[in-house]
Amino acid sequence: MKKSPRLYSLFAGCVALFLLTATVFSVRADEKEDLEKQRSEELKRVESMFKASVDALIAKEADPNDAKSIYELGVRYKKEAKDPLVGWDLFQRAAEMGNAEAQYALGMEYMVHIQEIMPREAAKATGAKWLRKAAEQGHVEAQIELAKCYSSGKGVKKDEAEAFKWAQKAAESGNAKAMYEFYRFGGGQELLRKSAEAGYVVAQRSLGLDCQHGLRNTPVDLAEAVKWYTLAAEQGDSSSKAYLESLKDVIPLLEPAERGDAEAQYKLARYIIEHDNIGNSSDKSGPEAIRKWLLKAAENGHAAAQLELAEAYAYFDNGIWWIAQGNDFAEAAKWYRKAADQGDPMGQGMLGWLYATGRGMDKDYKKAVEWFRKGAKQGNAEAQFGMGLSVREGWLKPYDSDKDWKTVADWYAKAADSGMKHSLPELENKRDYTGLQCKIAELYQGRYNLVKLLKDYEPFMFEPADRYLAEAVKWYRKAAEAHDSNGFYKLRDLAEQQDCEEAKDALREMAKDGNEKARETLKKNGWGEPEEEEDGN
C-alpha cells in the first residue's frame, strides 16, 4: 500500500535521529554536549511531526473526542499494515481516554511486539499496567491475560492468588475461553465442561482426551470422547481429527452398545482391553470401563462376556485384575453357569470343577461329572481332564485299576491334545495334577511294568506291553519338550535304568533338535552323538 508523504517525513526524521544518536558515542567530550542538544531538539521535532501527522489522520478519519472511534482507526491501521507506529499511537491515545478495548490492545502490543524495540522487562511492565486498567473495567480477555501475567511473573511480581482472582473474574462473565482458562488455574472440572458446551474448541478437545483416557477423575466414556472430538474437529481442530481417526474402529460400536447390543458391548470391552491409549490403569478408570461393558454384555446374554467375568473372579490371582477386586468363587459360579446354560464348553467344564472342589457352591461330584460330560463332548480340555479324574478318583463308582486305567489315560490324552487353559485348583487330597503329559506316561509305564511282571498269566499275556512302553516314551518326550523337567528325567531314567531303546531314540531326536540336556545324556552314556544333517551341497 502506498504511504503518504507525511509518513515518509516521519521515517526520514527517525533515521536522522538515529544517526545523531549513534554519533554521540564517537565524538570528543567537548563536542558531546552540543550533539546531545541537537539530539534532544531532533527528538522533539520528530515527535512534534509524528503528533501532527497523527492528529491530522484522526481529524480526517475519526472523531478526536471519541476513544472508540480512535481505537477502531488503530485496529484498521494495524490490520491493513499501513504503519505499526501509527497504529500503536492510536491505541495509546484511545487507551489514555479510558477505552478498555484500546487498553487491552495496547497492553498486548507491549507484551508481544513493542518489547522487540525497547527493554524487555520495561515493555512487560508497561503491558501489564495497561492490561490491568482494561481488566478493572471488566474486559474479559484482559482479565485472562493479567491472570497469566501473575501466574508467570511476566511484568508483575508472581502471585498465584492474584492470578486465581483475575481468572475467576473472567470466568464469571460466562465467556467460553475464560471458563477454560479458569479451569486451568484450578477452578474445577465442571468449568472445562461448561467451556466445551459453550463451544471453545480447546476445551472440547481437552474434555475429549479426559473422557478417552480417564484423566482428572473423569470416567472413561468413548462415546463422550468421540462427541467432543467431533465438535472440535468441525471447528477445524486438526488434533481432534487425528484422535477421531485413531478411534475409527470403535466408533461403529458406540451407538449399538448404548442401545443394548450385547455383541457391540463385548467388542467395546475387548477394544479397551487391547488398546493402551484408552483408559488409565493407574487410577483404574480403564478397568472400570472394561468392567462396565463386560457386565452389560454378560447381563444381555453374551456367553463370552459371561465367561470372561467368571474367569476373572475365579482366577484373580492370575492377573485378571481389571475386572475383579479379588477371588469370588460364588460370583464365578454364577457367570460360569450362565455361560454353561448357553452351551459354552469352557463354562460347562469350569462349572464342573467348581462342583468338584466345592468352591462357590456345595460340593457335588455327580453334578460335576454331568457338566464335565457336556463340556468334554464339545472338546473342552478342562472337562476332558475332569472326566478322567472323576474315573480315577471314583466319584461315580469305585476305581478299578485293571479295567479303568486306559479310560483315564484316554481322557487325559484328549485333554492334553485339546490344550488346557488353566492350572486347575487342588482337590482335598492335595494330589498334584499338573504335568498332564507325565501323568499319561506314568499310566502307560505302570501298565507296562505290570504286564511285564505278569506276562505269563492271563489276561496279561495278551496285552501289548511294547506299545504301552512306546506310549510312555511318547508322552514323557512331549512333557520334556514342553520344558517339564520331570518328563525329561523320567525319559532319561527309562534309557539309563531300563535300557529302553525307544527312550534312547527319543533322546537322540531331541538332541538333534538342539536339546542340550539330551546331548549331554547321550555323551555321558556313550550312546553316540546325533548325526548332523547334510547341507545338500
Kinemage of the C-alpha trace (Angstrom):
@kinemage 1
@onewidth
@group {chain A} dominant
@subgroup {mainchain}
@vectorlist {calphas} color= white
{ca met a 1} P 0.000 0.000 0.000
{ca lys a 2} L 1.398 3.433 -0.939
{ca lys a 3} L 2.456 5.539 2.034
{ca ser a 4} L 1.549 9.228 2.405
{ca pro a 5} L 4.275 11.924 2.222
{ca arg a 6} L 3.838 12.682 5.926
{ca leu a 7} L 4.810 9.122 6.839
{ca tyr a 8} L 7.906 9.366 4.634
{ca ser a 9} L 8.813 12.554 6.501
{ca leu a 10} L 8.322 10.764 9.799
{ca phe a 11} L 10.551 7.921 8.657
{ca ala a 12} L 13.250 10.330 7.487
{ca gly a 13} L 13.128 12.083 10.847
{ca cys a 14} L 13.559 8.800 12.695
{ca val a 15} L 16.581 7.964 10.537
{ca ala a 16} L 18.135 11.351 11.227
{ca leu a 17} L 17.517 10.902 14.946
{ca phe a 18} L 19.205 7.514 14.851
{ca leu a 19} L 22.268 8.901 13.072
{ca leu a 20} L 22.607 11.695 15.595
{ca thr a 21} L 22.308 9.241 18.480
{ca ala a 22} L 24.994 6.984 17.026
{ca thr a 23} L 27.308 9.930 16.505
{ca val a 24} L 27.195 10.856 20.208
{ca phe a 25} L 29.296 7.842 21.129
{ca ser a 26} L 32.121 8.642 18.678
{ca val a 27} L 32.982 12.268 19.439
{ca arg a 28} L 35.203 14.092 21.879
{ca ala a 29} L 33.854 15.192 25.255
{ca asp a 30} L 33.806 18.855 24.339
{ca glu a 31} L 31.527 18.165 21.376
{ca lys a 32} L 29.234 15.754 23.210
{ca glu a 33} L 27.114 18.441 24.876
{ca asp a 34} L 26.326 20.062 21.505
{ca leu a 35} L 25.388 16.726 19.985
{ca glu a 36} L 23.130 15.897 22.940
{ca lys a 37} L 21.409 19.220 22.446
{ca gln a 38} L 20.961 18.516 18.727
{ca arg a 39} L 19.603 15.047 19.544
{ca ser a 40} L 17.064 16.488 22.010
{ca glu a 41} L 15.943 19.090 19.528
{ca glu a 42} L 15.675 16.490 16.746
{ca leu a 43} L 13.652 14.184 19.012
{ca lys a 44} L 11.235 16.990 19.812
{ca arg a 45} L 10.965 17.778 16.137
{ca val a 46} L 10.262 14.167 15.183
{ca glu a 47} L 7.739 13.787 17.999
{ca ser a 48} L 6.037 17.000 17.012
{ca met a 49} L 5.966 15.943 13.366
{ca phe a 50} L 4.624 12.489 14.333
{ca lys a 51} L 1.961 14.001 16.613
{ca ala a 52} L 0.882 16.456 13.930
{ca ser a 53} L 0.687 13.639 11.393
{ca val a 54} L -1.460 11.502 13.693
{ca asp a 55} L -3.601 14.496 14.708
{ca ala a 56} L -4.308 15.156 11.047
{ca leu a 57} L -5.109 11.491 10.493
{ca ile a 58} L -7.553 11.449 13.408
{ca ala a 59} L -9.222 14.671 12.298
{ca lys a 60} L -9.678 13.219 8.842
{ca glu a 61} L -10.703 9.621 9.604
{ca ala a 62} L -12.017 9.557 13.228
{ca asp a 63} L -13.731 11.611 15.912
{ca pro a 64} L -10.988 13.250 18.066
{ca asn a 65} L -13.335 13.180 21.080
{ca asp a 66} L -14.434 9.572 20.684
{ca ala a 67} L -11.980 6.999 22.088
{ca lys a 68} L -13.779 4.119 20.398
{ca ser a 69} L -13.504 5.815 17.012
{ca ile a 70} L -9.778 6.372 17.521
{ca tyr a 71} L -9.298 2.759 18.677
{ca glu a 72} L -11.130 1.391 15.624
{ca leu a 73} L -8.903 3.526 13.386
{ca gly a 74} L -5.888 1.964 15.110
{ca val a 75} L -7.268 -1.523 14.516
{ca arg a 76} L -7.707 -0.707 10.850
{ca tyr a 77} L -4.150 0.603 10.545
{ca lys a 78} L -2.781 -2.467 12.317
{ca lys a 79} L -4.882 -4.861 10.276
{ca glu a 80} L -4.057 -3.229 6.960
{ca ala a 81} L -0.368 -2.948 7.957
{ca lys a 82} L -0.355 0.698 6.930
{ca asp a 83} L 2.007 1.812 9.664
{ca pro a 84} L 2.505 0.000 13.006
{ca leu a 85} L 3.844 3.161 14.697
{ca val a 86} L 0.643 4.988 13.852
{ca gly a 87} L -1.492 2.081 14.990
{ca trp a 88} L 0.286 1.927 18.359
{ca asp a 89} L -0.096 5.656 18.855
{ca leu a 90} L -3.790 5.475 18.075
{ca phe a 91} L -4.176 2.686 20.670
{ca gln a 92} L -2.234 4.796 23.150
{ca arg a 93} L -4.482 7.830 22.643
{ca ala a 94} L -7.691 5.789 22.943
{ca ala a 95} L -6.308 3.954 25.980
{ca glu a 96} L -5.455 7.212 27.741
{ca met a 97} L -9.041 8.322 27.099
{ca gly a 98} L -10.212 5.213 29.029
{ca asn a 99} L -11.256 2.856 26.257
{ca ala a 100} L -10.921 -0.707 27.620
{ca glu a 101} L -10.501 -2.316 24.199
{ca ala a 102} L -7.668 0.066 23.417
{ca gln a 103} L -6.078 -0.536 26.815
{ca tyr a 104} L -6.156 -4.288 26.199
{ca ala a 105} L -4.803 -3.900 22.661
{ca leu a 106} L -2.031 -1.585 23.841
{ca gly a 107} L -1.138 -3.941 26.699
{ca met a 108} L -0.801 -6.851 24.295
{ca glu a 109} L 1.278 -4.753 21.906
{ca tyr a 110} L 3.732 -4.090 24.718
{ca met a 111} L 3.712 -7.744 25.735
{ca val a 112} L 4.195 -9.145 22.243
{ca his a 113} L 5.633 -6.548 19.858
{ca ile a 114} L 6.939 -3.381 21.446
{ca gln a 115} L 9.318 -5.332 23.688
{ca glu a 116} L 11.249 -6.054 20.493
{ca ile a 117} L 12.313 -2.398 20.203
{ca met a 118} L 12.597 -1.394 23.871
{ca pro a 119} L 13.944 -3.052 27.045
{ca arg a 120} L 12.035 -6.310 27.523
{ca glu a 121} L 11.227 -6.007 31.221
{ca ala a 122} L 10.092 -2.405 30.827
{ca ala a 123} L 7.820 -3.417 27.957
{ca lys a 124} L 6.292 -6.234 30.008
{ca ala a 125} L 5.678 -3.977 32.993
{ca thr a 126} L 4.021 -1.361 30.775
{ca gly a 127} L 1.940 -4.034 29.099
{ca ala a 128} L 0.778 -5.416 32.465
{ca lys a 129} L -0.178 -1.912 33.563
{ca trp a 130} L -2.472 -1.403 30.571
{ca leu a 131} L -3.911 -4.922 30.872
{ca arg a 132} L -4.818 -4.211 34.477
{ca lys a 133} L -6.570 -0.970 33.516
{ca ala a 134} L -8.662 -2.861 30.970
{ca ala a 135} L -9.259 -5.747 33.402
{ca glu a 136} L -10.524 -3.364 36.070
{ca gln a 137} L -13.122 -2.187 33.562
{ca gly a 138} L -14.319 -5.784 33.136
{ca his a 139} L -12.523 -6.613 29.878
{ca val a 140} L -12.542 -10.442 29.874
{ca glu a 141} L -9.570 -11.020 27.585
{ca ala a 142} L -7.523 -8.565 29.635
{ca gln a 143} L -8.520 -10.374 32.817
{ca ile a 144} L -7.354 -13.672 31.318
{ca glu a 145} L -4.028 -12.218 30.196
{ca leu a 146} L -3.496 -10.458 33.520
{ca ala a 147} L -4.079 -13.780 35.298
{ca lys a 148} L -1.378 -15.299 33.102
{ca cys a 149} L 0.950 -12.424 33.959
{ca tyr a 150} L 0.524 -13.021 37.691
{ca ser a 151} L 0.884 -16.762 37.237
{ca ser a 152} L 4.165 -16.469 35.324
{ca gly a 153} L 5.526 -13.264 36.863
{ca lys a 154} L 5.575 -11.531 33.493
{ca gly a 155} L 5.589 -7.744 34.011
{ca val a 156} L 4.411 -8.115 37.619
{ca lys a 157} L 5.519 -9.945 40.736
{ca lys a 158} L 4.403 -13.572 40.586
{ca asp a 159} L 1.263 -14.021 42.678
{ca glu a 160} L -0.878 -17.164 42.330
{ca ala a 161} L -3.678 -15.694 44.450
{ca glu a 162} L -3.935 -12.693 42.126
{ca ala a 163} L -3.799 -14.998 39.120
{ca phe a 164} L -6.676 -17.074 40.505
{ca lys a 165} L -8.674 -13.906 41.322
{ca trp a 166} L -8.454 -12.478 37.807
{ca ala a 167} L -9.098 -15.848 36.140
{ca gln a 168} L -12.206 -16.231 38.305
{ca lys a 169} L -13.438 -12.748 37.402
{ca ala a 170} L -13.057 -13.592 33.719
{ca ala a 171} L -14.908 -16.901 34.111
{ca glu a 172} L -17.810 -15.227 35.899
{ca ser a 173} L -18.595 -13.464 32.629
{ca gly a 174} L -19.608 -16.797 31.075
{ca asn a 175} L -17.022 -16.425 28.325
{ca ala a 176} L -16.082 -19.876 26.988
{ca lys a 177} L -12.344 -19.207 26.790
{ca ala a 178} L -12.360 -17.542 30.205
{ca met a 179} L -14.030 -20.560 31.798
{ca tyr a 180} L -11.390 -22.817 30.255
{ca glu a 181} L -8.561 -20.618 31.497
{ca phe a 182} L -10.053 -20.518 35.000
{ca tyr a 183} L -10.318 -24.325 34.881
{ca arg a 184} L -6.574 -24.413 34.093
{ca phe a 185} L -5.943 -22.179 37.102
{ca gly a 186} L -7.686 -24.708 39.338
{ca gly a 187} L -11.291 -23.622 39.028
{ca gly a 188} L -12.672 -27.171 38.803
{ca gln a 189} L -13.514 -29.806 36.204
{ca glu a 190} L -17.057 -28.543 35.743
{ca leu a 191} L -15.688 -25.337 34.175
{ca leu a 192} L -13.992 -27.421 31.479
{ca arg a 193} L -17.323 -28.959 30.550
{ca lys a 194} L -19.086 -25.580 30.586
{ca ser a 195} L -16.392 -24.120 28.345
{ca ala a 196} L -16.709 -27.059 25.948
{ca glu a 197} L -20.508 -26.733 25.932
{ca ala a 198} L -20.093 -23.036 25.131
{ca gly a 199} L -18.100 -24.012 22.039
{ca tyr a 200} L -14.472 -23.356 22.990
{ca val a 201} L -12.514 -25.740 20.772
{ca val a 202} L -9.546 -26.200 23.120
{ca ala a 203} L -11.900 -27.195 25.934
{ca gln a 204} L -13.743 -29.607 23.645
{ca arg a 205} L -10.509 -31.324 22.674
{ca ser a 206} L -9.298 -31.409 26.274
{ca leu a 207} L -12.572 -32.902 27.510
{ca gly a 208} L -12.381 -35.498 24.766
{ca leu a 209} L -8.927 -36.524 25.990
{ca asp a 210} L -10.179 -36.738 29.565
{ca cys a 211} L -13.064 -38.990 28.515
{ca gln a 212} L -10.791 -41.206 26.429
{ca his a 213} L -8.008 -41.608 28.979
{ca gly a 214} L -9.924 -41.301 32.236
{ca leu a 215} L -7.924 -38.236 33.250
{ca arg a 216} L -8.632 -35.947 36.207
{ca asn a 217} L -11.220 -38.271 37.781
{ca thr a 218} L -13.239 -38.443 34.567
{ca pro a 219} L -14.741 -41.891 33.862
{ca val a 220} L -13.661 -43.459 30.575
{ca asp a 221} L -16.501 -42.816 28.132
{ca leu a 222} L -15.570 -43.295 24.484
{ca ala a 223} L -18.934 -42.076 23.240
{ca glu a 224} L -18.369 -38.796 25.086
{ca ala a 225} L -14.786 -38.602 23.806
{ca val a 226} L -15.955 -39.020 20.217
{ca lys a 227} L -18.690 -36.428 20.752
{ca trp a 228} L -16.242 -33.741 21.917
{ca tyr a 229} L -13.577 -34.600 19.331
{ca thr a 230} L -16.230 -34.326 16.621
{ca leu a 231} L -17.371 -30.886 17.789
{ca ala a 232} L -13.762 -29.667 17.902
{ca ala a 233} L -12.958 -31.222 14.521
{ca glu a 234} L -15.943 -29.464 12.980
{ca gln a 235} L -14.275 -26.219 14.016
{ca gly a 236} L -11.132 -27.266 12.168
{ca asp a 237} L -9.081 -28.650 15.077
{ca ser a 238} L -6.514 -30.933 13.452
{ca ser a 239} L -5.579 -32.743 16.672
{ca ser a 240} L -9.186 -33.747 17.265
{ca lys a 241} L -9.407 -35.018 13.705
{ca ala a 242} L -6.382 -37.219 14.409
{ca tyr a 243} L -7.937 -38.524 17.627
{ca leu a 244} L -11.117 -39.413 15.760
{ca glu a 245} L -9.064 -41.254 13.168
{ca ser a 246} L -7.370 -43.273 15.918
{ca leu a 247} L -10.813 -44.315 17.191
{ca lys a 248} L -12.280 -45.186 13.802
{ca asp a 249} L -12.620 -48.890 14.687
{ca val a 250} L -14.505 -48.242 17.898
{ca ile a 251} L -16.877 -45.554 16.639
{ca pro a 252} L -19.244 -48.022 14.880
{ca leu a 253} L -19.635 -49.917 18.183
{ca leu a 254} L -20.729 -46.972 20.301
{ca glu a 255} L -24.331 -46.458 19.239
{ca pro a 256} L -25.243 -50.187 19.193
{ca ala a 257} L -23.563 -50.669 22.570
{ca glu a 258} L -25.543 -47.829 24.109
{ca arg a 259} L -28.693 -49.289 22.567
{ca gly a 260} L -28.040 -52.616 24.329
{ca asp a 261} L -26.430 -54.724 21.612
{ca ala a 262} L -24.529 -57.406 23.582
{ca glu a 263} L -22.006 -58.154 20.819
{ca ala a 264} L -21.119 -54.466 20.460
{ca gln a 265} L -20.807 -54.147 24.231
{ca tyr a 266} L -18.458 -57.124 24.396
{ca lys a 267} L -16.361 -55.867 21.479
{ca leu a 268} L -16.158 -52.455 23.125
{ca ala a 269} L -14.847 -54.025 26.340
{ca arg a 270} L -12.274 -56.048 24.373
{ca tyr a 271} L -11.247 -52.938 22.431
{ca ile a 272} L -10.449 -51.097 25.651
{ca ile a 273} L -8.541 -54.117 26.990
{ca glu a 274} L -6.429 -54.339 23.854
{ca his a 275} L -5.615 -50.641 23.405
{ca asp a 276} L -3.158 -48.940 25.717
{ca asn a 277} L -4.258 -45.495 24.551
{ca ile a 278} L -7.661 -45.887 26.200
{ca gly a 279} L -8.197 -45.542 29.918
{ca asn a 280} L -5.701 -45.010 32.676
{ca ser a 281} L -4.701 -48.076 34.655
{ca ser a 282} L -3.065 -46.034 37.426
{ca asp a 283} L -6.427 -44.752 38.704
{ca lys a 284} L -8.459 -47.776 37.497
{ca ser a 285} L -10.546 -45.695 35.111
{ca gly a 286} L -9.732 -48.138 32.318
{ca pro a 287} L -10.647 -51.240 34.351
{ca glu a 288} L -13.917 -49.605 35.391
{ca ala a 289} L -14.859 -49.079 31.737
{ca ile a 290} L -13.930 -52.671 30.891
{ca arg a 291} L -15.972 -53.982 33.798
{ca lys a 292} L -18.923 -51.799 32.823
{ca trp a 293} L -19.162 -53.064 29.239
{ca leu a 294} L -18.396 -56.690 30.058
{ca leu a 295} L -21.099 -56.653 32.703
{ca lys a 296} L -23.623 -55.117 30.320
{ca ala a 297} L -22.794 -57.686 27.636
{ca ala a 298} L -22.958 -60.544 30.144
{ca glu a 299} L -26.290 -59.383 31.524
{ca asn a 300} L -27.581 -59.260 27.953
{ca gly a 301} L -26.677 -62.934 27.484
{ca his a 302} L -23.274 -62.742 25.759
{ca ala a 303} L -21.600 -66.071 26.619
{ca ala a 304} L -18.026 -64.908 26.017
{ca ala a 305} L -18.574 -61.915 28.313
{ca gln a 306} L -20.101 -64.171 30.957
{ca leu a 307} L -17.126 -66.487 30.700
{ca glu a 308} L -14.646 -63.622 30.949
{ca leu a 309} L -16.316 -62.308 34.086
{ca ala a 310} L -16.311 -65.795 35.615
{ca glu a 311} L -12.640 -66.305 34.772
{ca ala a 312} L -11.746 -63.015 36.427
{ca tyr a 313} L -13.456 -63.913 39.690
{ca ala a 314} L -12.128 -67.480 39.732
{ca tyr a 315} L -8.580 -66.666 38.576
{ca phe a 316} L -7.973 -63.213 40.012
{ca asp a 317} L -4.520 -64.275 41.210
{ca asn a 318} L -3.539 -64.910 37.588
{ca gly a 319} L -3.679 -61.179 36.936
{ca ile a 320} L -7.186 -60.512 35.590
{ca trp a 321} L -7.233 -57.503 37.895
{ca trp a 322} L -9.170 -55.194 35.594
{ca ile a 323} L -12.493 -56.902 36.354
{ca ala a 324} L -12.448 -58.443 39.826
{ca gln a 325} L -11.098 -56.956 43.014
{ca gly a 326} L -10.319 -60.417 44.409
{ca asn a 327} L -11.306 -64.072 44.208
{ca asp a 328} L -15.064 -64.577 44.469
{ca phe a 329} L -15.994 -68.137 43.560
{ca ala a 330} L -19.706 -67.605 44.162
{ca glu a 331} L -19.661 -64.829 41.560
{ca ala a 332} L -17.542 -67.005 39.277
{ca ala a 333} L -20.043 -69.862 39.635
{ca lys a 334} L -22.907 -67.536 38.747
{ca trp a 335} L -21.317 -66.483 35.443
{ca tyr a 336} L -19.915 -69.922 34.570
{ca arg a 337} L -23.443 -71.302 34.972
{ca lys a 338} L -24.933 -68.649 32.685
{ca ala a 339} L -22.338 -69.445 30.023
{ca ala a 340} L -22.762 -73.198 30.564
{ca asp a 341} L -26.516 -72.954 30.226
{ca gln a 342} L -25.960 -71.436 26.787
{ca gly a 343} L -23.811 -74.417 25.825
{ca asp a 344} L -20.378 -72.807 26.233
{ca pro a 345} L -17.896 -75.710 26.676
{ca met a 346} L -15.463 -73.796 28.891
{ca gly a 347} L -18.341 -72.690 31.092
{ca gln a 348} L -19.501 -76.303 31.357
{ca gly a 349} L -16.044 -77.618 32.172
{ca met a 350} L -15.272 -74.966 34.754
{ca leu a 351} L -18.684 -75.243 36.383
{ca gly a 352} L -17.907 -78.936 36.799
{ca trp a 353} L -14.678 -78.037 38.568
{ca leu a 354} L -16.420 -75.700 40.970
{ca tyr a 355} L -18.823 -78.519 41.874
{ca ala a 356} L -15.889 -80.909 42.228
{ca thr a 357} L -13.936 -78.613 44.552
{ca gly a 358} L -16.864 -77.026 46.392
{ca arg a 359} L -15.789 -73.507 45.516
{ca gly a 360} L -18.643 -71.040 45.318
{ca met a 361} L -21.198 -73.832 45.826
{ca asp a 362} L -21.761 -77.068 47.703
{ca lys a 363} L -19.518 -79.901 46.596
{ca asp a 364} L -21.412 -82.356 44.381
{ca tyr a 365} L -19.430 -84.938 42.384
{ca lys a 366} L -22.475 -86.146 40.495
{ca lys a 367} L -23.243 -82.670 39.162
{ca ala a 368} L -19.544 -82.141 38.496
{ca val a 369} L -19.457 -85.201 36.224
{ca glu a 370} L -22.662 -84.120 34.483
{ca trp a 371} L -21.070 -80.833 33.494
{ca phe a 372} L -17.728 -82.490 32.659
{ca arg a 373} L -19.528 -84.819 30.268
{ca lys a 374} L -21.247 -81.916 28.486
{ca gly a 375} L -18.048 -79.918 28.117
{ca ala a 376} L -15.943 -82.930 27.139
{ca lys a 377} L -18.379 -83.793 24.374
{ca gln a 378} L -17.577 -80.376 22.848
{ca gly a 379} L -13.829 -80.852 23.216
{ca asn a 380} L -13.138 -78.712 26.289
{ca ala a 381} L -9.811 -79.785 27.783
{ca glu a 382} L -10.745 -78.907 31.365
{ca ala a 383} L -13.879 -81.036 31.093
{ca gln a 384} L -11.957 -83.905 29.464
{ca phe a 385} L -9.424 -83.830 32.270
{ca gly a 386} L -12.329 -83.762 34.724
{ca met a 387} L -13.812 -86.883 33.134
{ca gly a 388} L -10.523 -88.708 33.508
{ca leu a 389} L -10.091 -87.570 37.084
{ca ser a 390} L -13.651 -88.495 38.020
{ca val a 391} L -12.897 -92.067 36.932
{ca arg a 392} L -9.518 -92.089 38.679
{ca glu a 393} L -10.985 -90.711 41.916
{ca gly a 394} L -14.061 -92.948 41.793
{ca trp a 395} L -16.551 -90.116 42.015
{ca leu a 396} L -19.394 -92.146 40.487
{ca lys a 397} L -18.175 -95.730 41.046
{ca pro a 398} L -15.080 -97.330 42.625
{ca tyr a 399} L -11.940 -97.155 40.516
{ca asp a 400} L -10.833 -100.478 39.069
{ca ser a 401} L -7.190 -100.024 38.142
{ca asp a 402} L -7.211 -103.149 35.979
{ca lys a 403} L -10.169 -102.016 33.894
{ca asp a 404} L -10.283 -98.223 34.200
{ca trp a 405} L -6.657 -97.120 33.784
{ca lys a 406} L -6.980 -96.928 29.969
{ca thr a 407} L -10.168 -94.825 30.232
{ca val a 408} L -8.315 -92.382 32.462
{ca ala a 409} L -5.326 -92.312 30.084
{ca asp a 410} L -7.559 -91.694 27.081
{ca trp a 411} L -9.394 -88.791 28.752
{ca tyr a 412} L -6.100 -87.272 29.888
{ca ala a 413} L -4.695 -87.627 26.372
{ca lys a 414} L -7.712 -85.846 24.917
{ca ala a 415} L -7.287 -83.037 27.454
{ca ala a 416} L -3.588 -82.737 26.675
{ca asp a 417} L -4.227 -82.628 22.931
{ca ser a 418} L -7.070 -80.087 23.342
{ca gly a 419} L -4.823 -77.787 25.361
{ca met a 420} L -5.790 -77.000 28.911
{ca lys a 421} L -6.032 -73.288 29.607
{ca his a 422} L -5.988 -73.444 33.397
{ca ser a 423} L -3.829 -74.908 36.097
{ca leu a 424} L -6.811 -76.309 37.955
{ca pro a 425} L -7.320 -75.961 41.723
{ca glu a 426} L -6.100 -78.706 44.018
{ca leu a 427} L -8.542 -81.208 45.468
{ca glu a 428} L -8.846 -82.154 49.118
{ca asn a 429} L -6.358 -84.999 48.791
{ca lys a 430} L -3.736 -82.463 47.634
{ca arg a 431} L -2.743 -84.527 44.614
{ca asp a 432} L -0.800 -82.564 42.046
{ca tyr a 433} L -2.465 -82.821 38.652
{ca thr a 434} L -0.092 -80.506 36.836
{ca gly a 435} L 2.222 -82.028 34.207
{ca leu a 436} L -0.592 -83.831 32.440
{ca gln a 437} L 1.670 -85.472 29.829
{ca cys a 438} L 3.711 -87.040 32.636
{ca lys a 439} L 0.539 -88.381 34.255
{ca ile a 440} L -0.436 -90.048 30.984
{ca ala a 441} L 3.064 -91.505 30.573
{ca glu a 442} L 3.014 -92.804 34.145
{ca leu a 443} L -0.263 -94.641 33.491
{ca tyr a 444} L 1.228 -96.361 30.442
{ca gln a 445} L 4.509 -97.075 32.192
{ca gly a 446} L 2.697 -98.510 35.214
{ca arg a 447} L 0.661 -100.785 32.997
{ca tyr a 448} L 3.788 -101.804 31.064
{ca asn a 449} L 5.565 -102.752 34.301
{ca leu a 450} L 2.539 -104.758 35.487
{ca val a 451} L 2.184 -106.623 32.195
{ca lys a 452} L 5.913 -107.422 32.075
{ca leu a 453} L 5.729 -108.753 35.621
{ca leu a 454} L 2.654 -110.900 34.925
{ca lys a 455} L 3.288 -111.696 31.264
{ca asp a 456} L 2.928 -115.418 31.839
{ca tyr a 457} L -0.569 -115.084 33.275
{ca glu a 458} L -3.907 -114.418 31.639
{ca pro a 459} L -5.068 -111.945 30.589
{ca phe a 460} L -1.750 -110.056 30.746
{ca met a 461} L 0.000 -112.337 28.258
{ca phe a 462} L -2.225 -110.920 25.515
{ca glu a 463} L -1.674 -107.211 26.292
{ca pro a 464} L 0.657 -105.132 24.029
{ca ala a 465} L 3.360 -104.292 26.570
{ca asp a 466} L 5.733 -102.824 23.957
{ca arg a 467} L 3.032 -100.444 22.755
{ca tyr a 468} L 2.468 -99.299 26.338
{ca leu a 469} L 6.172 -98.553 26.665
{ca ala a 470} L 6.186 -96.643 23.373
{ca glu a 471} L 3.231 -94.566 24.584
{ca ala a 472} L 5.011 -93.827 27.865
{ca val a 473} L 8.108 -92.671 25.965
{ca lys a 474} L 5.980 -90.539 23.638
{ca trp a 475} L 4.270 -88.681 26.477
{ca tyr a 476} L 7.437 -88.244 28.548
{ca arg a 477} L 9.052 -86.720 25.482
{ca lys a 478} L 6.088 -84.378 24.972
{ca ala a 479} L 6.429 -83.268 28.589
{ca ala a 480} L 10.192 -82.775 28.237
{ca glu a 481} L 9.786 -80.743 25.048
{ca ala a 482} L 7.261 -78.584 26.913
{ca his a 483} L 10.073 -77.822 29.418
{ca asp a 484} L 8.726 -80.171 32.094
{ca ser a 485} L 11.895 -81.272 33.904
{ca asn a 486} L 10.118 -84.274 35.426
{ca gly a 487} L 9.291 -85.532 31.929
{ca phe a 488} L 12.953 -85.330 30.892
{ca tyr a 489} L 14.241 -87.105 33.993
{ca lys a 490} L 11.654 -89.887 33.602
{ca leu a 491} L 12.697 -90.323 29.959
{ca arg a 492} L 16.364 -90.412 30.937
{ca asp a 493} L 15.660 -92.969 33.684
{ca leu a 494} L 13.931 -95.254 31.169
{ca ala a 495} L 17.004 -95.080 28.956
{ca glu a 496} L 19.627 -95.440 31.704
{ca gln a 497} L 17.983 -97.759 34.205
{ca gln a 498} L 15.817 -99.931 31.958
{ca asp a 499} L 17.980 -99.777 28.821
{ca cys a 500} L 14.914 -98.685 26.838
{ca glu a 501} L 15.867 -98.252 23.171
{ca glu a 502} L 12.737 -96.212 22.491
{ca ala a 503} L 13.827 -93.741 25.190
{ca lys a 504} L 17.344 -93.580 23.735
{ca asp a 505} L 15.933 -92.905 20.274
{ca ala a 506} L 13.736 -90.129 21.735
{ca leu a 507} L 16.794 -88.558 23.381
{ca arg a 508} L 18.678 -88.732 20.078
{ca glu a 509} L 15.821 -86.954 18.291
{ca met a 510} L 15.678 -84.310 20.993
{ca ala a 511} L 19.442 -83.758 20.814
{ca lys a 512} L 19.182 -83.455 17.055
{ca asp a 513} L 16.604 -80.699 17.623
{ca gly a 514} L 19.056 -78.832 19.865
{ca asn a 515} L 18.181 -80.083 23.356
{ca glu a 516} L 21.451 -79.752 25.327
{ca lys a 517} L 20.338 -81.969 28.198
{ca ala a 518} L 19.614 -84.773 25.768
{ca arg a 519} L 23.002 -84.250 24.091
{ca glu a 520} L 24.802 -84.394 27.450
{ca thr a 521} L 22.949 -87.600 28.383
{ca leu a 522} L 23.955 -89.263 25.102
{ca lys a 523} L 27.580 -88.242 25.567
{ca lys a 524} L 27.700 -89.357 29.205
{ca asn a 525} L 26.371 -92.841 28.404
{ca gly a 526} L 28.270 -93.295 25.164
{ca trp a 527} L 25.121 -93.654 23.104
{ca gly a 528} L 26.542 -91.604 20.272
{ca glu a 529} L 26.134 -88.016 19.077
{ca pro a 530} L 23.132 -87.194 16.873
{ca glu a 531} L 24.005 -87.359 13.200
{ca glu a 532} L 24.398 -83.971 11.516
{ca glu a 533} L 22.105 -83.423 8.555
{ca glu a 534} L 23.861 -82.983 5.233
{ca asp a 535} L 23.524 -79.485 3.788
{ca gly a 536} L 22.728 -80.883 0.352
{ca asn a 537} L 25.661 -79.150 -1.365
